[in-house]
């Protein structure tokens, strides 16, 4: 119950999570149209789940930092920047994985 409330709150309040969720739907449709193998589906699902989870962790870290340090503080900024950086690293890795799976099937 709490977990589903967290997912709903994230989808309602976080634009980046809505973007990643929309991208996940598009990738899912592309996977169906492309005819991915079971292994490829497992990888795609893990990457999508990881991306959504990373984005939710990032959002929760931002809220915790804002609560703990309402004033601007260099360490608070670093914590938020590092969390956002982790999301970016995973997003880049996800894009590369997607290209490795989809491009050979399309070309």
Biopython code that builds the backbone (N, CA, C, O; Angstrom):
import numpy as np
from Bio.PDB.StructureBuilder import StructureBuilder

atoms = [
    (1, "UNK", "N", (0.829, -1.183, 0.000)),
    (1, "UNK", "CA", (0.000, 0.000, 0.000)),
    (1, "UNK", "C", (0.877, 1.250, 0.000)),
    (1, "UNK", "O", (0.626, 2.173, -0.776)),
    (2, "UNK", "N", (1.898, 1.299, 0.853)),
    (2, "UNK", "CA", (2.777, 2.472, 0.893)),
    (2, "UNK", "C", (3.580, 2.593, -0.393)),
    (2, "UNK", "O", (3.805, 3.692, -0.901)),
    (3, "UNK", "N", (4.011, 1.441, -0.913)),
    (3, "UNK", "CA", (4.805, 1.466, -2.144)),
    (3, "UNK", "C", (3.982, 1.995, -3.311)),
    (3, "UNK", "O", (4.469, 2.814, -4.090)),
    (4, "UNK", "N", (2.754, 1.539, -3.439)),
    (4, "UNK", "CA", (1.930, 2.026, -4.548)),
    (4, "UNK", "C", (1.613, 3.507, -4.377)),
    (4, "UNK", "O", (1.499, 4.234, -5.364)),
    (5, "UNK", "N", (1.469, 3.958, -3.133)),
    (5, "UNK", "CA", (1.265, 5.393, -2.884)),
    (5, "UNK", "C", (2.505, 6.172, -3.307)),
    (5, "UNK", "O", (2.385, 7.277, -3.837)),
    (6, "UNK", "N", (3.685, 5.620, -3.084)),
    (6, "UNK", "CA", (4.926, 6.272, -3.502)),
    (6, "UNK", "C", (5.034, 6.364, -5.009)),
    (6, "UNK", "O", (5.471, 7.385, -5.541)),
    (7, "UNK", "N", (4.641, 5.311, -5.702)),
    (7, "UNK", "CA", (4.677, 5.334, -7.166)),
    (7, "UNK", "C", (3.685, 6.370, -7.689)),
    (7, "UNK", "O", (4.010, 7.141, -8.592)),
    (8, "UNK", "N", (2.478, 6.388, -7.126)),
    (8, "UNK", "CA", (1.486, 7.384, -7.558)),
    (8, "UNK", "C", (1.978, 8.802, -7.296)),
    (8, "UNK", "O", (1.820, 9.682, -8.141)),
    (9, "UNK", "N", (2.577, 9.025, -6.123)),
    (9, "UNK", "CA", (3.096, 10.362, -5.793)),
    (9, "UNK", "C", (4.191, 10.767, -6.768)),
    (9, "UNK", "O", (4.244, 11.916, -7.206)),
    (10, "UNK", "N", (5.063, 9.828, -7.106)),
    (10, "UNK", "CA", (6.148, 10.131, -8.044)),
    (10, "UNK", "C", (5.591, 10.478, -9.421)),
    (10, "UNK", "O", (6.020, 11.454, -10.036)),
    (11, "UNK", "N", (4.640, 9.687, -9.905)),
    (11, "UNK", "CA", (4.058, 9.956, -11.218)),
    (11, "UNK", "C", (3.303, 11.274, -11.234)),
    (11, "UNK", "O", (3.271, 11.968, -12.250)),
    (12, "UNK", "N", (2.699, 11.614, -10.109)),
    (12, "UNK", "CA", (1.909, 12.844, -10.031)),
    (12, "UNK", "C", (2.789, 14.091, -9.944)),
    (12, "UNK", "O", (2.462, 15.126, -10.523)),
    (13, "UNK", "N", (3.892, 13.992, -9.229)),
    (13, "UNK", "CA", (4.654, 15.200, -8.914)),
    (13, "UNK", "C", (5.972, 15.355, -9.663)),
    (13, "UNK", "O", (6.559, 16.437, -9.647)),
    (14, "UNK", "N", (6.443, 14.316, -10.308)),
    (14, "UNK", "CA", (7.773, 14.374, -10.911)),
    (14, "UNK", "C", (7.707, 14.252, -12.427)),
    (14, "UNK", "O", (7.353, 13.198, -12.956)),
    (15, "UNK", "N", (8.049, 15.329, -13.121)),
    (15, "UNK", "CA", (8.022, 15.348, -14.585)),
    (15, "UNK", "C", (8.994, 14.334, -15.172)),
    (15, "UNK", "O", (8.669, 13.675, -16.160)),
    (16, "UNK", "N", (10.177, 14.194, -14.587)),
    (16, "UNK", "CA", (11.171, 13.269, -15.129)),
    (16, "UNK", "C", (10.688, 11.827, -15.063)),
    (16, "UNK", "O", (10.952, 11.045, -15.977)),
    (17, "UNK", "N", (9.988, 11.466, -13.999)),
    (17, "UNK", "CA", (9.474, 10.104, -13.886)),
    (17, "UNK", "C", (8.386, 9.871, -14.935)),
    (17, "UNK", "O", (8.320, 8.798, -15.535)),
    (18, "UNK", "N", (7.543, 10.866, -15.154)),
    (18, "UNK", "CA", (6.524, 10.734, -16.205)),
    (18, "UNK", "C", (7.191, 10.579, -17.569)),
    (18, "UNK", "O", (6.721, 9.802, -18.400)),
    (19, "UNK", "N", (8.277, 11.308, -17.808)),
    (19, "UNK", "CA", (9.021, 11.164, -19.066)),
    (19, "UNK", "C", (9.563, 9.743, -19.213)),
    (19, "UNK", "O", (9.408, 9.121, -20.264)),
    (20, "UNK", "N", (10.202, 9.231, -18.153)),
    (20, "UNK", "CA", (10.777, 7.887, -18.214)),
    (20, "UNK", "C", (9.684, 6.826, -18.351)),
    (20, "UNK", "O", (9.872, 5.829, -19.048)),
    (21, "UNK", "N", (8.554, 7.037, -17.695)),
    (21, "UNK", "CA", (7.440, 6.100, -17.812)),
    (21, "UNK", "C", (6.908, 6.086, -19.248)),
    (21, "UNK", "O", (6.624, 5.021, -19.796)),
    (22, "UNK", "N", (6.774, 7.261, -19.851)),
    (22, "UNK", "CA", (6.328, 7.356, -21.241)),
    (22, "UNK", "C", (7.333, 6.666, -22.168)),
    (22, "UNK", "O", (6.949, 5.931, -23.078)),
    (23, "UNK", "N", (8.615, 6.911, -21.926)),
    (23, "UNK", "CA", (9.654, 6.256, -22.720)),
    (23, "UNK", "C", (9.576, 4.736, -22.564)),
    (23, "UNK", "O", (9.786, 4.000, -23.528)),
    (24, "UNK", "N", (9.275, 4.266, -21.346)),
    (24, "UNK", "CA", (9.153, 2.828, -21.110)),
    (24, "UNK", "C", (8.004, 2.235, -21.922)),
    (24, "UNK", "O", (8.131, 1.138, -22.466)),
    (25, "UNK", "N", (6.896, 2.947, -22.005)),
    (25, "UNK", "CA", (5.757, 2.470, -22.804)),
    (25, "UNK", "C", (6.148, 2.398, -24.277)),
    (25, "UNK", "O", (5.830, 1.423, -24.959)),
    (26, "UNK", "N", (6.835, 3.425, -24.766)),
    (26, "UNK", "CA", (7.272, 3.450, -26.170)),
    (26, "UNK", "C", (8.234, 2.292, -26.448)),
    (26, "UNK", "O", (8.127, 1.625, -27.478)),
    (27, "UNK", "N", (9.171, 2.057, -25.528)),
    (27, "UNK", "CA", (10.121, 0.949, -25.702)),
    (27, "UNK", "C", (9.370, -0.385, -25.668)),
    (27, "UNK", "O", (9.691, -1.295, -26.432)),
    (28, "UNK", "N", (8.388, -0.504, -24.798)),
    (28, "UNK", "CA", (7.596, -1.729, -24.742)),
    (28, "UNK", "C", (6.869, -1.998, -26.048)),
    (28, "UNK", "O", (6.865, -3.129, -26.533)),
    (29, "UNK", "N", (6.256, -0.974, -26.621)),
    (29, "UNK", "CA", (5.575, -1.126, -27.913)),
    (29, "UNK", "C", (6.591, -1.477, -28.998)),
    (29, "UNK", "O", (6.343, -2.353, -29.827)),
    (30, "UNK", "N", (7.722, -0.797, -28.990)),
    (30, "UNK", "CA", (8.769, -1.097, -29.975)),
    (30, "UNK", "C", (9.252, -2.536, -29.824)),
    (30, "UNK", "O", (9.514, -3.216, -30.816)),
    (31, "UNK", "N", (9.366, -2.995, -28.581)),
    (31, "UNK", "CA", (9.775, -4.377, -28.349)),
    (31, "UNK", "C", (8.775, -5.375, -28.884)),
    (31, "UNK", "O", (9.154, -6.396, -29.457)),
    (32, "UNK", "N", (7.491, -5.086, -28.699)),
    (32, "UNK", "CA", (6.456, -5.968, -29.238)),
    (32, "UNK", "C", (6.496, -5.996, -30.760)),
    (32, "UNK", "O", (6.386, -7.060, -31.370)),
    (33, "UNK", "N", (6.652, -4.829, -31.370)),
    (33, "UNK", "CA", (6.688, -4.748, -32.831)),
    (33, "UNK", "C", (7.967, -5.360, -33.406)),
    (33, "UNK", "O", (7.970, -5.861, -34.531)),
    (34, "UNK", "N", (9.036, -5.319, -32.640)),
    (34, "UNK", "CA", (10.331, -5.815, -33.107)),
    (34, "UNK", "C", (10.465, -7.322, -32.927)),
    (34, "UNK", "O", (11.212, -7.976, -33.655)),
    (35, "UNK", "N", (9.744, -7.869, -31.961)),
    (35, "UNK", "CA", (9.839, -9.305, -31.713)),
    (35, "UNK", "C", (11.074, -9.680, -30.924)),
    (35, "UNK", "O", (11.874, -10.509, -31.360)),
    (36, "UNK", "N", (11.225, -9.074, -29.775)),
    (36, "UNK", "CA", (12.385, -9.368, -28.922)),
    (36, "UNK", "C", (12.318, -10.791, -28.394)),
    (36, "UNK", "O", (11.236, -11.344, -28.198)),
    (37, "UNK", "N", (13.488, -11.377, -28.168)),
    (37, "UNK", "CA", (13.565, -12.704, -27.556)),
    (37, "UNK", "C", (13.293, -12.578, -26.056)),
    (37, "UNK", "O", (13.239, -11.473, -25.517)),
    (38, "UNK", "N", (13.125, -13.698, -25.405)),
    (38, "UNK", "CA", (12.866, -13.695, -23.952)),
    (38, "UNK", "C", (14.018, -13.039, -23.194)),
    (38, "UNK", "O", (13.789, -12.258, -22.271)),
    (39, "UNK", "N", (15.236, -13.350, -23.575)),
    (39, "UNK", "CA", (16.407, -12.758, -22.914)),
    (39, "UNK", "C", (16.430, -11.252, -23.131)),
    (39, "UNK", "O", (16.694, -10.491, -22.200)),
    (40, "UNK", "N", (16.152, -10.820, -24.361)),
    (40, "UNK", "CA", (16.134, -9.386, -24.652)),
    (40, "UNK", "C", (15.043, -8.686, -23.842)),
    (40, "UNK", "O", (15.261, -7.586, -23.335)),
    (41, "UNK", "N", (13.874, -9.312, -23.715)),
    (41, "UNK", "CA", (12.807, -8.736, -22.890)),
    (41, "UNK", "C", (13.254, -8.610, -21.432)),
    (41, "UNK", "O", (12.986, -7.602, -20.779)),
    (42, "UNK", "N", (13.933, -9.637, -20.932)),
    (42, "UNK", "CA", (14.409, -9.579, -19.543)),
    (42, "UNK", "C", (15.354, -8.397, -19.346)),
    (42, "UNK", "O", (15.270, -7.683, -18.347)),
    (43, "UNK", "N", (16.239, -8.201, -20.291)),
    (43, "UNK", "CA", (17.193, -7.087, -20.193)),
    (43, "UNK", "C", (16.460, -5.762, -20.267)),
    (43, "UNK", "O", (16.719, -4.862, -19.468)),
    (44, "UNK", "N", (15.538, -5.633, -21.228)),
    (44, "UNK", "CA", (14.787, -4.385, -21.387)),
    (44, "UNK", "C", (13.970, -4.088, -20.130)),
    (44, "UNK", "O", (13.942, -2.947, -19.670)),
    (45, "UNK", "N", (13.313, -5.093, -19.575)),
    (45, "UNK", "CA", (12.509, -4.893, -18.364)),
    (45, "UNK", "C", (13.393, -4.488, -17.182)),
    (45, "UNK", "O", (13.023, -3.610, -16.403)),
    (46, "UNK", "N", (14.549, -5.122, -17.049)),
    (46, "UNK", "CA", (15.477, -4.740, -15.972)),
    (46, "UNK", "C", (15.961, -3.300, -16.135)),
    (46, "UNK", "O", (16.057, -2.556, -15.159)),
    (47, "UNK", "N", (16.263, -2.918, -17.360)),
    (47, "UNK", "CA", (16.741, -1.554, -17.605)),
    (47, "UNK", "C", (15.631, -0.539, -17.327)),
    (47, "UNK", "O", (15.872, 0.491, -16.698)),
    (48, "UNK", "N", (14.419, -0.831, -17.797)),
    (48, "UNK", "CA", (13.290, 0.074, -17.536)),
    (48, "UNK", "C", (13.029, 0.179, -16.036)),
    (48, "UNK", "O", (12.881, 1.279, -15.505)),
    (49, "UNK", "N", (12.973, -0.951, -15.362)),
    (49, "UNK", "CA", (12.747, -0.939, -13.915)),
    (49, "UNK", "C", (13.846, -0.198, -13.177)),
    (49, "UNK", "O", (13.573, 0.562, -12.248)),
    (50, "UNK", "N", (15.092, -0.416, -13.589)),
    (50, "UNK", "CA", (16.203, 0.289, -12.962)),
    (50, "UNK", "C", (16.133, 1.787, -13.170)),
    (50, "UNK", "O", (16.416, 2.563, -12.258)),
    (51, "UNK", "N", (15.752, 2.194, -14.379)),
    (51, "UNK", "CA", (15.669, 3.628, -14.675)),
    (51, "UNK", "C", (14.589, 4.291, -13.824)),
    (51, "UNK", "O", (14.812, 5.353, -13.243)),
    (52, "UNK", "N", (13.422, 3.662, -13.755)),
    (52, "UNK", "CA", (12.337, 4.229, -12.944)),
    (52, "UNK", "C", (12.722, 4.261, -11.464)),
    (52, "UNK", "O", (12.443, 5.232, -10.761)),
    (53, "UNK", "N", (13.367, 3.184, -11.000)),
    (53, "UNK", "CA", (13.788, 3.138, -9.598)),
    (53, "UNK", "C", (14.842, 4.211, -9.299)),
    (53, "UNK", "O", (14.761, 4.898, -8.281)),
    (54, "UNK", "N", (15.825, 4.351, -10.187)),
    (54, "UNK", "CA", (16.847, 5.387, -9.993)),
    (54, "UNK", "C", (16.226, 6.770, -9.936)),
    (54, "UNK", "O", (16.596, 7.592, -9.097)),
    (55, "UNK", "N", (15.289, 7.023, -10.823)),
    (55, "UNK", "CA", (14.638, 8.337, -10.846)),
    (55, "UNK", "C", (13.845, 8.572, -9.559)),
    (55, "UNK", "O", (13.831, 9.683, -9.029)),
    (56, "UNK", "N", (13.193, 7.534, -9.064)),
    (56, "UNK", "CA", (12.447, 7.684, -7.805)),
    (56, "UNK", "C", (13.401, 7.892, -6.623)),
    (56, "UNK", "O", (13.117, 8.698, -5.737)),
    (57, "UNK", "N", (14.523, 7.178, -6.605)),
    (57, "UNK", "CA", (15.530, 7.397, -5.558)),
    (57, "UNK", "C", (16.056, 8.831, -5.625)),
    (57, "UNK", "O", (16.208, 9.487, -4.595)),
    (58, "UNK", "N", (16.330, 9.311, -6.825)),
    (58, "UNK", "CA", (16.810, 10.674, -6.990)),
    (58, "UNK", "C", (15.803, 11.668, -6.421)),
    (58, "UNK", "O", (16.172, 12.587, -5.690)),
    (59, "UNK", "N", (14.540, 11.480, -6.758)),
    (59, "UNK", "CA", (13.503, 12.389, -6.260)),
    (59, "UNK", "C", (13.388, 12.331, -4.744)),
    (59, "UNK", "O", (13.204, 13.358, -4.091)),
    (60, "UNK", "N", (13.496, 11.126, -4.182)),
    (60, "UNK", "CA", (13.398, 11.015, -2.721)),
    (60, "UNK", "C", (14.617, 11.647, -2.044)),
    (60, "UNK", "O", (14.484, 12.263, -0.986)),
    (61, "UNK", "N", (15.794, 11.502, -2.640)),
    (61, "UNK", "CA", (16.989, 12.138, -2.078)),
    (61, "UNK", "C", (16.835, 13.658, -2.120)),
    (61, "UNK", "O", (17.183, 14.347, -1.161)),
    (62, "UNK", "N", (16.319, 14.171, -3.220)),
    (62, "UNK", "CA", (16.114, 15.623, -3.313)),
    (62, "UNK", "C", (15.169, 16.115, -2.215)),
    (62, "UNK", "O", (15.411, 17.158, -1.609)),
    (63, "UNK", "N", (14.106, 15.374, -1.962)),
    (63, "UNK", "CA", (13.155, 15.777, -0.915)),
    (63, "UNK", "C", (13.774, 15.689, 0.479)),
    (63, "UNK", "O", (13.567, 16.568, 1.316)),
    (64, "UNK", "N", (14.529, 14.630, 0.717)),
    (64, "UNK", "CA", (15.178, 14.476, 2.022)),
    (64, "UNK", "C", (16.173, 15.611, 2.256)),
    (64, "UNK", "O", (16.224, 16.184, 3.345)),
    (65, "UNK", "N", (16.963, 15.934, 1.230)),
    (65, "UNK", "CA", (17.943, 17.015, 1.354)),
    (65, "UNK", "C", (17.230, 18.343, 1.587)),
    (65, "UNK", "O", (17.659, 19.136, 2.426)),
    (66, "UNK", "N", (16.152, 18.591, 0.858)),
    (66, "UNK", "CA", (15.393, 19.834, 1.057)),
    (66, "UNK", "C", (14.830, 19.921, 2.468)),
    (66, "UNK", "O", (14.799, 20.996, 3.067)),
    (67, "UNK", "N", (14.385, 18.783, 2.997)),
    (67, "UNK", "CA", (13.840, 18.763, 4.351)),
    (67, "UNK", "C", (14.942, 18.977, 5.391)),
    (67, "UNK", "O", (14.760, 19.733, 6.345)),
    (68, "UNK", "N", (16.074, 18.316, 5.206)),
    (68, "UNK", "CA", (17.165, 18.401, 6.175)),
    (68, "UNK", "C", (17.924, 19.719, 6.088)),
    (68, "UNK", "O", (18.458, 20.202, 7.087)),
    (69, "UNK", "N", (17.969, 20.298, 4.895)),
    (69, "UNK", "CA", (18.745, 21.512, 4.694)),
    (69, "UNK", "C", (17.942, 22.491, 3.840)),
    (69, "UNK", "O", (18.206, 22.638, 2.647)),
    (70, "UNK", "N", (16.950, 23.167, 4.457)),
    (70, "UNK", "CA", (16.121, 24.089, 3.675)),
    (70, "UNK", "C", (16.914, 25.275, 3.111)),
    (70, "UNK", "O", (16.544, 25.837, 2.080)),
    (71, "UNK", "N", (17.994, 25.650, 3.783)),
    (71, "UNK", "CA", (18.848, 26.719, 3.274)),
    (71, "UNK", "C", (19.841, 26.144, 2.273)),
    (71, "UNK", "O", (20.159, 24.955, 2.314)),
    (72, "UNK", "N", (20.326, 26.986, 1.380)),
    (72, "UNK", "CA", (21.330, 26.542, 0.423)),
    (72, "UNK", "C", (22.613, 26.174, 1.165)),
    (72, "UNK", "O", (23.105, 26.929, 2.004)),
    (73, "UNK", "N", (23.136, 25.005, 0.839)),
    (73, "UNK", "CA", (24.373, 24.542, 1.466)),
    (73, "UNK", "C", (25.153, 23.766, 0.412)),
    (73, "UNK", "O", (24.566, 22.988, -0.341)),
    (74, "UNK", "N", (26.468, 23.966, 0.348)),
    (74, "UNK", "CA", (27.259, 23.281, -0.681)),
    (74, "UNK", "C", (27.138, 21.757, -0.629)),
    (74, "UNK", "O", (27.102, 21.112, -1.676)),
    (75, "UNK", "N", (27.076, 21.172, 0.567)),
    (75, "UNK", "CA", (26.958, 19.714, 0.668)),
    (75, "UNK", "C", (25.588, 19.237, 0.198)),
    (75, "UNK", "O", (25.475, 18.167, -0.401)),
    (76, "UNK", "N", (24.548, 20.023, 0.466)),
    (76, "UNK", "CA", (23.208, 19.672, -0.005)),
    (76, "UNK", "C", (23.188, 19.678, -1.535)),
    (76, "UNK", "O", (22.623, 18.781, -2.160)),
    (77, "UNK", "N", (23.803, 20.689, -2.125)),
    (77, "UNK", "CA", (23.874, 20.767, -3.586)),
    (77, "UNK", "C", (24.646, 19.582, -4.150)),
    (77, "UNK", "O", (24.235, 18.994, -5.151)),
    (78, "UNK", "N", (25.766, 19.226, -3.515)),
    (78, "UNK", "CA", (26.552, 18.093, -3.998)),
    (78, "UNK", "C", (25.748, 16.798, -3.923)),
    (78, "UNK", "O", (25.795, 15.984, -4.846)),
    (79, "UNK", "N", (25.013, 16.604, -2.832)),
    (79, "UNK", "CA", (24.208, 15.389, -2.686)),
    (79, "UNK", "C", (23.165, 15.300, -3.798)),
    (79, "UNK", "O", (22.978, 14.244, -4.402)),
    (80, "UNK", "N", (22.498, 16.404, -4.060)),
    (80, "UNK", "CA", (21.480, 16.415, -5.109)),
    (80, "UNK", "C", (22.106, 16.235, -6.494)),
    (80, "UNK", "O", (21.558, 15.521, -7.334)),
    (81, "UNK", "N", (23.232, 16.869, -6.730)),
    (81, "UNK", "CA", (23.925, 16.741, -8.015)),
    (81, "UNK", "C", (24.413, 15.316, -8.244)),
    (81, "UNK", "O", (24.320, 14.798, -9.357)),
    (82, "UNK", "N", (24.934, 14.679, -7.193)),
    (82, "UNK", "CA", (25.417, 13.300, -7.328)),
    (82, "UNK", "C", (24.270, 12.347, -7.619)),
    (82, "UNK", "O", (24.412, 11.439, -8.438)),
    (83, "UNK", "N", (23.136, 12.542, -6.959)),
    (83, "UNK", "CA", (21.975, 11.688, -7.221)),
    (83, "UNK", "C", (21.505, 11.871, -8.666)),
    (83, "UNK", "O", (21.185, 10.897, -9.347)),
    (84, "UNK", "N", (21.465, 13.105, -9.122)),
    (84, "UNK", "CA", (21.079, 13.364, -10.510)),
    (84, "UNK", "C", (22.110, 12.768, -11.471)),
    (84, "UNK", "O", (21.750, 12.254, -12.529)),
    (85, "UNK", "N", (23.373, 12.838, -11.107)),
    (85, "UNK", "CA", (24.426, 12.245, -11.930)),
    (85, "UNK", "C", (24.276, 10.740, -12.046)),
    (85, "UNK", "O", (24.515, 10.172, -13.112)),
    (86, "UNK", "N", (23.885, 10.089, -10.962)),
    (86, "UNK", "CA", (23.662, 8.638, -10.998)),
    (86, "UNK", "C", (22.548, 8.297, -11.984)),
    (86, "UNK", "O", (22.643, 7.315, -12.720)),
    (87, "UNK", "N", (21.503, 9.104, -11.996)),
    (87, "UNK", "CA", (20.409, 8.897, -12.947)),
    (87, "UNK", "C", (20.929, 9.051, -14.377)),
    (87, "UNK", "O", (20.600, 8.248, -15.249)),
    (88, "UNK", "N", (21.732, 10.073, -14.612)),
    (88, "UNK", "CA", (22.271, 10.300, -15.949)),
    (88, "UNK", "C", (23.155, 9.135, -16.401)),
    (88, "UNK", "O", (23.067, 8.703, -17.550)),
    (89, "UNK", "N", (23.996, 8.630, -15.516)),
    (89, "UNK", "CA", (24.861, 7.496, -15.863)),
    (89, "UNK", "C", (24.013, 6.291, -16.271)),
    (89, "UNK", "O", (24.293, 5.636, -17.275)),
    (90, "UNK", "N", (22.973, 6.005, -15.479)),
    (90, "UNK", "CA", (22.121, 4.863, -15.804)),
    (90, "UNK", "C", (21.326, 5.115, -17.084)),
    (90, "UNK", "O", (21.101, 4.186, -17.859)),
    (91, "UNK", "N", (20.902, 6.345, -17.315)),
    (91, "UNK", "CA", (20.160, 6.668, -18.536)),
    (91, "UNK", "C", (21.037, 6.455, -19.773)),
    (91, "UNK", "O", (20.577, 5.917, -20.780)),
    (92, "UNK", "N", (22.290, 6.875, -19.691)),
    (92, "UNK", "CA", (23.210, 6.680, -20.818)),
    (92, "UNK", "C", (23.446, 5.191, -21.053)),
    (92, "UNK", "O", (23.411, 4.722, -22.191)),
    (93, "UNK", "N", (23.687, 4.451, -19.971)),
    (93, "UNK", "CA", (23.884, 3.004, -20.101)),
    (93, "UNK", "C", (22.632, 2.346, -20.676)),
    (93, "UNK", "O", (22.733, 1.437, -21.500)),
    (94, "UNK", "N", (21.459, 2.797, -20.251)),
    (94, "UNK", "CA", (20.199, 2.242, -20.755)),
    (94, "UNK", "C", (20.043, 2.501, -22.242)),
    (94, "UNK", "O", (19.620, 1.620, -22.991)),
    (95, "UNK", "N", (20.381, 3.702, -22.666)),
    (95, "UNK", "CA", (20.283, 4.041, -24.087)),
    (95, "UNK", "C", (21.223, 3.171, -24.917)),
    (95, "UNK", "O", (20.849, 2.701, -25.991)),
    (96, "UNK", "N", (22.425, 2.958, -24.430)),
    (96, "UNK", "CA", (23.383, 2.114, -25.145)),
    (96, "UNK", "C", (22.866, 0.681, -25.228)),
    (96, "UNK", "O", (22.939, 0.051, -26.284)),
    (97, "UNK", "N", (22.345, 0.168, -24.118)),
    (97, "UNK", "CA", (21.782, -1.190, -24.112)),
    (97, "UNK", "C", (20.627, -1.280, -25.109)),
    (97, "UNK", "O", (20.524, -2.247, -25.864)),
    (98, "UNK", "N", (19.761, -0.264, -25.105)),
    (98, "UNK", "CA", (18.650, -0.259, -26.052)),
    (98, "UNK", "C", (19.133, -0.275, -27.491)),
    (98, "UNK", "O", (18.589, -1.003, -28.322)),
    (99, "UNK", "N", (20.142, 0.517, -27.791)),
    (99, "UNK", "CA", (20.696, 0.533, -29.147)),
    (99, "UNK", "C", (21.289, -0.825, -29.522)),
    (99, "UNK", "O", (21.110, -1.295, -30.646)),
    (100, "UNK", "N", (21.985, -1.446, -28.592)),
    (100, "UNK", "CA", (22.581, -2.757, -28.861)),
    (100, "UNK", "C", (21.526, -3.827, -29.112)),
    (100, "UNK", "O", (21.755, -4.761, -29.881)),
    (101, "UNK", "N", (20.382, -3.693, -28.469)),
    (101, "UNK", "CA", (19.311, -4.680, -28.660)),
    (101, "UNK", "C", (18.501, -4.394, -29.922)),
    (101, "UNK", "O", (18.225, -5.307, -30.701)),
    (102, "UNK", "N", (18.121, -3.136, -30.128)),
    (102, "UNK", "CA", (17.194, -2.813, -31.205)),
    (102, "UNK", "C", (17.847, -2.601, -32.565)),
    (102, "UNK", "O", (17.317, -3.071, -33.572)),
    (103, "UNK", "N", (18.971, -1.913, -32.623)),
    (103, "UNK", "CA", (19.559, -1.578, -33.932)),
    (103, "UNK", "C", (19.836, -2.800, -34.817)),
    (103, "UNK", "O", (19.505, -2.767, -36.002)),
    (104, "UNK", "N", (20.431, -3.876, -34.286)),
    (104, "UNK", "CA", (20.669, -5.032, -35.166)),
    (104, "UNK", "C", (19.376, -5.629, -35.735)),
    (104, "UNK", "O", (19.387, -6.202, -36.824)),
    (105, "UNK", "N", (18.293, -5.501, -35.022)),
    (105, "UNK", "CA", (17.029, -6.048, -35.508)),
    (105, "UNK", "C", (16.375, -5.139, -36.551)),
    (105, "UNK", "O", (15.603, -5.596, -37.393)),
    (106, "UNK", "N", (16.692, -3.866, -36.482)),
    (106, "UNK", "CA", (16.082, -2.909, -37.409)),
    (106, "UNK", "C", (16.887, -2.737, -38.693)),
    (106, "UNK", "O", (16.328, -2.382, -39.730)),
    (107, "UNK", "N", (18.202, -2.986, -38.632)),
    (107, "UNK", "CA", (19.041, -2.735, -39.806)),
    (107, "UNK", "C", (19.804, -3.972, -40.214)),
    (107, "UNK", "O", (20.560, -3.938, -41.185)),
]
sb = StructureBuilder()
sb.init_structure("model")
sb.init_model(0)
sb.init_chain("A")
sb.init_seg("    ")
for serial, (resi, resn, name, xyz) in enumerate(atoms, 1):
    if name == "N":
        sb.init_residue(resn, " ", resi, " ")
    sb.init_atom(name, np.array(xyz, "f"), 0.0, 1.0, " ", f" {name:<3s}", serial, name[0])
structure = sb.get_structure()
